[in-house]
Amino acid sequence: MTEKEKVIFEKFIDDQGAFLTSLSLEDNPEVIIVIIGENLNEGHPSPVNFDRQMSVSMPEKGSAKVTEVTIWFSDQTEDAVLAYVIQAFFDARFPDFEAHENTTMGISEPGKITVRQN
């Protein structure tokens, strides 16, 4: 994988009626690397073959709202590829997010990262 590979975003609705986004790379679009959902109901089932999960709480600019982003992935994906496509999602979804000296990031519970801007 090169840093210039385009990440493909494909939105779909799962069997529970939730809006999700699958991410793959342009050179191999049929291989889904991660599936991402936002503000899902508690206990939302994992997509088939995506046995690993983490979540990120992202503050929304100019409001007290927080977007809960759930990320499903497979153990079989290389860490560098996984990081690349997840970063591409956050760059596209939160383009106005700016980290500064008052931005903190921490693990609030196992598998959950919380981003705060004080």
C-alpha positions in Angstrom: 0.0 0.0 0.0 1.2 3.5 -0.8 0.2 6.6 1.0 -1.5 7.8 -2.2 -4.0 5.0 -2.5 -7.5 6.3 -2.6 -9.9 5.0 0.1 -13.3 4.1 -1.2 -16.3 4.9 1.1 -19.5 3.0 0.5 -22.6 3.8 2.5 -25.2 1.1 3.1 -28.1 0.1 5.5 -27.6 -3.1 7.5 -30.3 -5.6 8.5 -31.1 -3.5 11.7 -31.7 -0.4 9.6 -28.5 1.4 10.7 -26.5 3.5 8.2 -23.0 2.2 8.0 -19.9 2.9 5.8 -17.6 0.3 4.5 -14.0 1.3 3.6 -11.7 -0.3 1.1 -8.8 0.7 -1.1 -9.1 1.7 -4.8 -6.7 -1.1 -6.0 -8.9 -3.8 -4.3 -12.4 -2.4 -3.7 -14.0 -5.7 -3.2 -12.0 -6.3 0.0 -13.7 -4.3 2.8 -11.1 -3.3 5.4 -13.4 -1.7 8.0 -17.0 -1.0 8.6 -18.0 2.2 10.5 -21.2 3.2 12.2 -22.2 6.3 14.1 -24.4 6.7 17.1 -25.6 3.1 17.0 -27.9 1.5 19.5 -26.3 -0.3 22.5 -25.6 -3.9 21.6 -25.7 -3.4 17.8 -24.4 -6.6 16.3 -21.0 -6.8 14.6 -21.0 -7.3 10.8 -20.1 -10.9 9.7 -16.4 -11.6 9.6 -15.5 -8.4 11.5 -14.8 -9.8 14.9 -12.8 -6.9 16.3 -14.4 -3.6 17.5 -13.4 -0.3 18.9 -15.2 3.0 19.3 -14.2 6.7 19.4 -16.2 9.5 21.0 -15.6 12.6 18.9 -16.7 16.1 19.9 -18.6 18.1 17.3 -17.2 21.6 16.6 -19.0 24.4 18.3 -21.4 22.2 20.3 -21.6 20.0 23.3 -22.6 17.1 21.1 -20.5 14.0 20.8 -20.5 11.5 17.9 -19.9 7.9 18.9 -18.1 6.2 16.1 -18.0 2.4 16.1 -15.3 0.7 14.0 -15.3 -3.0 13.1 -12.3 -4.7 11.6 -10.6 -8.0 11.1 -7.5 -9.3 12.8 -6.1 -10.2 9.4 -5.6 -6.5 8.3 -2.1 -5.0 8.7 -2.0 -2.3 11.3 -0.6 0.3 8.8 -3.5 -0.3 6.4 -6.0 -0.2 9.2 -4.7 3.1 10.5 -4.6 4.6 7.0 -8.2 3.9 6.2 -9.5 4.8 9.6 -7.6 8.1 9.4 -9.1 8.8 6.0 -12.6 8.3 7.4 -12.0 10.7 10.3 -10.4 13.3 7.9 -13.4 13.1 5.6 -16.1 12.9 8.4 -14.6 15.6 10.7 -12.8 18.0 8.4 -13.0 20.9 10.8 -11.6 19.0 13.7 -8.4 20.7 15.0 -6.3 19.3 17.8 -4.7 21.9 20.0 -3.2 22.2 23.4 -6.6 21.7 25.1 -7.4 18.5 23.2 -7.0 15.3 25.2 -7.4 11.7 24.1 -7.7 8.8 26.4 -9.1 5.3 26.8 -12.3 5.7 28.8 -13.0 1.9 28.9 -11.5 -1.1 27.1 -11.9 -0.6 23.3 -13.1 3.0 23.6 -11.1 6.2 22.9 -12.6 9.5 24.0 -11.5 12.8 22.4 -12.2 15.9 24.4 -11.6 19.6 23.7 -11.6 21.7 26.8 
